[in-house]
Amino acid sequence: MTLDVAQAQYAGGGPGHALVRLLGRARAGAPATAPPTLLAADGGRWVRLAAVPGTPVVRGDGAAFGVDFEVPLHLAVGDGQWFLEPGATVGPDPRVASLAARIAALGDEIAALRARVDAGEAAASVPPLAPVPDPEGDAALAAEPDAPSARATPVPRAARLRALRPGLPAVLMAAGALAVGDAVATVVWQEPVSALWASHEQAALNGDLDKLDATYATPQAADAAGANAETVTSPAQRMRALAARLEGTTRAGKPLGKLTIKRIHATYVMVQGTRASSLAKGPGHYSGTALPGQPGTTGIAGHRTTYGAPFRHIDALRRGDAITVTMPYGRFVYRVEGLKIVKPSDAAVLQSATTTTPRLVLTACHPLYSAAQRIVAVARLVSATPRGAAAPGTTA
């Protein structure tokens, strides 16, 4: 064992987990290692928990260390065993020199054996190679793959962790209240890796949308949609025709327009489709629902905690709030009529009350950190301004 654990204490927590801090000291003479992992018994299996991101290496030569782990609540308050496993060696390791010497000796024996075979000596006269002892390697091979390794250190449980058991419902209720509260001015959180990815995708989509706007600003776009000024004089009819063309030519994950919600400070390029690959880029248009400018309901979905979290604060929308959707052929302003919570299987919110009522419906998972329900914002169209090839006076 290279690490001695002196204390385990409860250091905080969050939705569904407790933050456990392990304090101890490295054995004298031990090499520096990467952050250790926590091996916990979970029923009939072992699970390995990595240290929280940013944990520094554990220095050797008897240095003290402190490592934090996010432990699922059912493990934190349970009775299973915990073990601390040192990470990979960082920097010079004295065992490397010993291993190198053994490899060199084995190479010399192989070279001598090859010389004797080449000289025509009988195989019987060749003594067998003596096994090279490796106590640590043999012990590691003998250990069960999913069980604590021979170097693992048992972790003492703190009394404070067991004290969590009676208050577990209160902890869960507090986590849920934090998750679903209107937290515009409080703690704002989103998954950082997916947020970085979404930011990169949005930057690329902005460039693609500029090109799309330029294409739909030409008379040729109106001609291709069968809505040139000579045959269709109404801007509303031209927007409808251009919307139908855009719907029919845009593949999943490609940009359609820009969504702006001032109340929650959200401006995103929206894409076609609501599959995971599309929503990883930004808000996605439900295929099969209308596009702005067409009669019926326009449905748009978005994430609340991952991939930029465009609809994280959708629950802050209020009646009368403006939502603007800018398409290559028009700018459409909607006013929120209300919010509702529905089951994930409830598709009625995406169906129009009539075949001609233009509405906008935004949907997202609810509550935060859960997909148990859907939160729906319903808005009605209050103005439509043609642009690009739909604007009056655009002729070939």
Helices and strands as residue ranges (DSSP letters): E 3-14, E 17-26, E 37-42, E 45-50, E 64-72, H 73-76, E 82-85, H 94-118, G 123-125, H 135-142, E 153-154, H 159-162, H 168-180, H 192-215, H 219-224, H 235-249, E 255-261, G 262-264, E 266-272, H 276-279, E 284-285, E 297-301, G 314-316, E 322-327, E 330-342, G 348-350, E 359-366, E 373-386, G 388-390
